[in-house]
Amino acid sequence: AGGVYTAQDGDVLTGSTNGTVTIKDGASITLSDVDINGGIVCEGTATIILVGENNVTGLQNMAGIQVGGSGTTLTIKGNGALTAKGGDDGAGIGTGCVELGGSVTLGNITIEGGSITATGGYSGAGIGTGSVLIGGSVTLSNITIEGGSITATGGMFGAGSGTGSVERGEVT
């Protein structure tokens, strides 16, 4: 499929798309052998259940899986695998690039299960923030790992878990 798709509570996603998948606030969805080359955006609190092998890649300046908004939580669980890659300057799981006076709050990230490989794009963290540039501001929240197997690798100048590169920006 192509274009943009909005996943609702209870949806099971399979197959591939070059579009962006948005998860509605409060929804619990299942990724089952997907290949998403446009990233996933969580509108609010969401749960992703992993089945099979899943690959998600964000667009330029976008996280593979974008998590945000004060008080929101993304929970990832299940027995499947997830490879999440940020686009240039985006985190694998977290925020995209923030710059020019932009302000973002990273939502809470809780990993309960699955085999997860999160890789930041150029200057993005594996799990956490993308690049924070000239006048950008990011407020961090909690990253909690309760189970599963996690490999988090930052892009150039990005941490495995935490922040991407910060150049004349602010992270609190």
Disulfide bonds with the S-S distance in Angstrom:
none
